[in-house]
Amino acid sequence: MKKIMFVCHGNICRSPMAEFIFKDISKDYKDKLVIQSKAVSNEEIGNSIYPKAQAKLSEKGIKFNDHRASRITKQDYEDFDYIIVMEQYNLPRLYNIIGSDYKNKVYRLLDFTKQTGDIEDPWYSGNFEKVFNQIKDGCNGLLKHLIENGL
């Protein structure tokens, strides 16, 4: 059983999009995966997925549930195999919560693609199409990585 945690700033746009996109593309392996998402901040705790993110998921045929934003914990670091952040900006706050990445579990989602780098925050850019495509590319790369490493 592999446990994947997607992380962004508030857990209302990018990380829940990644959670539900990854659940969709990995449905053939659902009995071998635990997939969740959380935030590095407290700003949106308890809020649902941002309406524009919901609209983009719906437009693309990705099912999602009544997700509520929550914050990652130190225990999550111990419990999950992969902690996948959306951008470099998430790392200092993540390390303030979990301490060091002494088990080498922390990655940026685009580390699993040829493009690498950060996924922009659509809260500010408004470009949910670009962000959806970046996240889907990253999720496809992550799934390929997991399969190649004995998912």
N, C-alpha and C positions, 0 to 999 in steps of 0.2 A: 504494500500500500504506500503510494507516494502522496505526500501532503504538500499542496501548493498554496501559498499566500500571496495575493497581489496587494500592493500597497501604493497609495498616492496620498496627497495632502489631506483631503477631506473625506474620502471614501463615498463620494456622491457622483463622480463622473468617470474618471479613467479606471480606477481599480475595480469598481463593480462592472463596468463594461468588459474589462479583461476577464473577470470571473465568469460572466455569463457567455462571452464568446468562447472562452476555453472549455466551459462545460459543453457547449454546443459542438465544437469541433472534436472533442475527445469522448463523445458519448459512447463509442465502442469500447472504451476502457473505463467506464464509470465505476465498475466494481473494484478498480485498482487505484482510484484517485479520490482524494479529499481536496476540494477546491473552495477557497474562501477569499474574501478581500477585507482590508481594514485601512485605517488612516494613521498618519503620524501626528495629526493634530486633534484637538478636542472641538474644533469649531463647528462641525456639522453632526456631532454625535446624536443619533436618534432620527436624523432626517433620512428621507427616502432618496432614491436615485434622482438626480436632477432631471426635470422634465425634458430638456433637450436631449439628454443622454438616453432617456427612456424612448423618446421618439425615434432616435437613430437606431437603437436596438430593434424596435418594432418594425421600422422601415426595412431592415435587413433580415427580418424573420428570426431574430434571436429571442428566445423566451427568457423571461426573468421573473423573479418573485418579488414579494414585498420586502426587499432588502432595506435594512436600516443601518446607517453608518455607525461604525464602532472603531475604537482605537486599538492598535496592535499592542501587545504586552510582551514583557520579557519571557513569559511562559510560552507564548506563541513561537518565539524563536526556538525554544527547545523542542516544541511539539511538531513543527513543520520542517520539511526537507528543503524547500526552496522558498525564499523570501524575495519576491520580484517587485522592485520599485519601478515607477514610471519615469523618473528623472533623477539626475544628480542632486537636485535641490532636496529631494526626500531623504538623502543619506544622513546628513548631520542630525536631523530630528530622529531618524530611526535609531542611530547609534546612541543618542541620549536615552532612548527607551531600553534598548536591548544590551547596551554595552558594546563590546567588540564582536566582530564576526569571526570568532575563533574556530567555527566549524565550516567556514567558507560556504555559507548558504545564500548570501545576498548577491543578487544580480539586478541589472537593469533589464527590462523586458526586451529592448532592442539588442541586447548582447547576444541574443539567439538568432539574429538576422545578419545579413551582409552590411546593412546600413549603420548599425550601432547608433549610439547617441541617446537623446532624450525624446520622450513623447511630450509634445507641447500640451499645455493645460487649456482645454477648450472653454473653461470657465471664463478665461480672459480673451482667447483668440476667437471663440465662437465657431471654429472650424471643426465641427463634429465629424464631418465626412473624412477629413484627413486623419483625425485622431482614430476613428474607427478602423481605417485602413492600416495605420501604423500598429494598432493593437492587434488586429487580426494577423498581420505579418509576424509580429512577435510571438503570438500564441501558436501559430503554425510552426515557427522555428523551435519554440519550447517543446511542443509535442514531438517533433522530429527528434530533438535532443533526448527526450525521455525514452522514446522507442529505441533509439540507437544505444541507449545505456540500460536496456533491459527492463523497461517499464513493467 
